[in-house]
Amino acid sequence: MVGFEGLRGQGAAIALLDAALRRDRLAPAYLFAGPPGVGRGIAAQIFSSQLLCQHQPPQSHPQIIHKVTARNHPDFVWVEPTYQHQGKRFTPQEAEAAGLKRKTPPQIRIEQIREITEFLARPPLEAVRSVIVLEAAETMAEGAANALLKTLEEPGRATLILIAPSPEDLLPTLVSRCQRIPFYRLSQADLIAVLAPLHSEITQEPALLNLAQGSPGAALEAWSQRQTIPDACLALSRDPLKTPKQALLQAKTLASDLEPEAQLWLLNYWQQEDWLQRRDSQRLQSFEQARRALLGYGQPRLVWECLLLSLLLK
């Protein structure tokens, strides 16, 4: 299991990948299937580095692994979803840096698949095989997926790794040409062990750990989101409102001061804290009703008013 030591809680995936490497019985394509934030991308980088190291002198391994991690090895391509703006493609990070506001989520585009085809048209330069990783493969439109299917039918001297939440998120014809590598949510112990060196503060927040649902990536995102929420809003569960007037004023503040996504996150966070403290199923139902209303584009102020007033009576 050389190289996979730092990947916690994914014994099944590690065993399958390690066996393929040791026996040199590699599939032309793999599907790394599982929830976001549990190590699929890390495993893809490790596995890619091992593939590019195959049959290379041992002393060259560190250099190749470094290249893959930096995503600049000549036989390695990492593809991620992009936005289209004024004829140019932007990754989510590039779009954020450029201040672009997008109403639709990013996707892997047919132009990116065509670039993969062109890349694979030449033989590998340094490694035995070329390696392609498609992050968030479920974002491919039908045209892009069909174009990729042609590549999977005749990959040549290449290995493709698709990362997606589940096989159901991809075309069955794509899934049938991939070996599935399962990834699972981490246990609470593994989750804490992964997070402790990164952000020990998160491990002291049971509500954040519950929100993460076994995903270190989700826990880190939740921690970042928490920093953007005013303390007065976060304290709602620890310092409950006492009068209808307070509830109505707080509802107005929440609806006007927080973006819709932040409101939904706060509702989820507050529900977790409330449940940990009270274990009250009736209050839980109030939170669930509010969530459905926000997701259904209900009027935010009215949603918060109904929730806060209902909690006063329970």
N, C-alpha and C positions, 0 to 999 in steps of 0.2 A: 504494500500500500504506500509505496514511496511517493511523497508529494501530497498525499491526501490527509496527512495527520491533523491538520488544522480544521478540517471540515467535520464539525460535530453533528451527531444526530442523523447521519445519512449513511448508515451502515450498508443498506441494500444497494444504494447507488455506487458506493465505493467498491463493494465486492464485485459488482458486474463490470465496472470500468477496469478495475485492477486485473480481473481475470482475462478480459479482452487483451490488455496490454501484455500480460505475462505469456499468454498462449499465442499471441500474434494472430488472433482471429478477430479482425476488426470488421464491423459493418460499414457499408458505404455512408450510412446516415444514422443519426441518433436523435431521439426526442427526449429532452430533459423535461419531464412533466412534473409539475408540483406548484404549490402556491408561491407567490413572489416573496423574496426576502429570506429564503431558507437555505440559500447557498448554491442555487442552480448556476448563476453566473460565475461564482468562484470555482465551482467544479468544472465548468466549461473551460476556464482559463488553465486550470491545472491539467486537465485531460489534453487540451490542445498543445500545451508545452511538452507533454510526454509524447504525443504523436510526432511532433516536430523533432524530438530528440532521438527517435528510433533510428538505430543503426548508425548513430553518430559517435565519435570518440567521446568517452566519458568526460574528459576535461572541457569539452565544448558545451556540456549541458547547462551550466549556470548562465552562460552567455545567451543561449537560446531561450531559456526560461525568462530571462530578463527582457529579451526582445518581445516575447509573446505577451508578457504582462504589460509592456509599453505599447502593444498593438502595432508594432512597426516591422515585424518579421516579413520578409518578402514573400513568403508562402502562406501568410496568415491574413485573414480578413474578418473583421467583426462588423456585422451589419446591425444597425438599430433603427427603430422607427424615426421618421422625419416629418417635419412640416414643409409645406411648399409656400414660398412667399416671393413674389415678383420673379418667378422663373428659377429661383434658387432653393436648394434644400437646406434645412436647418435641423440639427438634432435638438431635442428638448433643452439641453444645456446651452447650445448656441442661441436658440430662440430666446431663452431667458436673459442671456447676456446682452442680446440685441434689443431687448425690451419689446419683443413681438407679443401681441395678444392674440391668441388663437381660440376660436370657438369650438373647433373639432379636435379630437385627439390625434396624435401623430400616428403614422402608419408606415409599414414597409411597402415601398412603391415598386411598380413594375420596372422602372428605370434601374433601381438598385439590383433587382434580380438579373436584368440584362448585363449589368456590370459584373456580376458574379460569373455569368456565362463567359464573358470575355476574359475574365481573370483565369478561369479554368481551361481556356482554350490553349494556353501555353503550359509546358511541363513545369514542375516545381524547380526552383532555382537552387536551393540549398538543402531542403529536406527531402525525404523519400516521397512525401505526399503533401498536397496543399490542404489547408484546414479552413473551413468557413463556419462561423458562428452567426446564427440569426437570432438576435434577442427579440423577445416579444413577437414570436412568429405568428401569433394569433391575430396580429394587426394587419396581416396581408389581405388585400382585397382579392377577389376571385381571379382577376387577371394575373396578378402577381403570383398567386398560388399555382395557377396552371402553368405559368412560365417556369416556376421552380420545379414543378413535377417533371418537366422534360429534362432538367439537369439531374434530378435524382435517378431517373431511368438510366442515364449513362454518365455517372460522375467522374469516370476516368480515375486518375491517380489523386483522389481527393476524399476527404471525410467531411461531411456536413453535420453540424450540430444545431438542432432547432430547440429553442427554449420557449415553452408555452405552459399555461396553467394545467391543461389536460388535453388528452387526445380529442375530446369532443369539440375543442376550440379550433381544430384544423380540419381540412378536407380529408375524408377517409382515405382517398387515394394517396395523399401525402403520408399519413400515419402508417399505411400498409408498407411503405418503403423504408420505415425507420425502426430501429430497435429502441424500445421504450426503456428509459432509465427513470425509475420513480424517485421522487423527492417528497418528503413528508414534513409536516409541522413538527417543531422541536418540543420535547418535553420541557416542563417548567425548569427542571434542573439544568438541562443543556442550554436553554434560553438564557438563564442567568449566567451560566459559565461563559457564554459567548459575549454577553453584554458587559460583564463586570470590568474587563480591561478597557473597554471602549468608553462607557459612560456608567460608572458605578451608581450615579444618582438614579438612573432608570430602574435599577434593581430594587430601590427603596420605594418605588411607586407601584403598588399592586394594581391600581386602575390601568396604568400604562401597560403593564405586563398582560393584563386581561385583554386589553385592546389589541395587543400584538398577536394573540392567538397562535403562539408558537413560532412567530416569524421575527427574527432579529432585525431584519430590514424594516418591517412595519413598526417595531418598537422605536427604532431610531427616527423614523418619520414622525411618529406620534410625539416623541420628545421635542423635535424641532417645531412641530405645530403648537405644542404646549407653550413654547417660549413666546409665541405671537399673540396669545390670549391674555387679556388683562387679568390681573390677580383677582379683582372683584368678581369677575365672571367665574373663574376657577373655584372660588370659595363658596359658591352657591350651596354645594352639598354639605360643607362643613359649617356654614353659617346660614341656615335656612331663613327664608323670608317669613315674616310674622304677620303681615297684614295684607289685605287685597290691594291697597294703594301701593305698597312696596312692590308687589307682584306686577302690577300694571306698569309702573315706572321701569322696573327691570326689563320687562318684555320690550318696551320701547327702545331701551338702550341696546339690548342684544340685537334687535332687528335692524337698527340704524348703524351701529358701530362695527358689526362683523359681516364679512362677506358670506355668501351662502354656504360655501364649503367649510368655512370656519364655524358657522353655526351648527352644521351637521356634526362636525368633529366634536364640538363642545357638548352637544346633546349626547353623543356616544360616551364621551369621557365622564360626564356627569352621571349618566345611567350606571356606569360601572362603579363609580364611587358610592352612589346611593345604594346599589345592591350589596356591595361589600359591607356597608354599615348597617343596613336595615333588613335585608332579605325579605322584602315586602312585595309579593307578587302583584298586588293591586297597583302599587306605584310603578312597577315594571310595565304593566299594561299601558299606563299613561305615557310613559316614555316611548313605547312602541307606536302608539297612535300618533304622537308628535313626529316621530321619525317618518312614518308613512306620509304624513301631511307635508313635511318639508321636501321629501323626495318627489311628491306629487305636485310640487310647485304651488303649495298653499301659501296664502299671504303670511309671511314670516311673523309679523307682529302678532297677528291673531293666533297663530300656532303657539307662540310662546305664552301669550296671555292665557290660553286655555290650559296649557301644561302647568304653568306656575300656580294658577288658581286651583286647579284640581289637586295639586300636591299639598296645598294649604289645608285641604279637607281630609287628607289621609294621614 
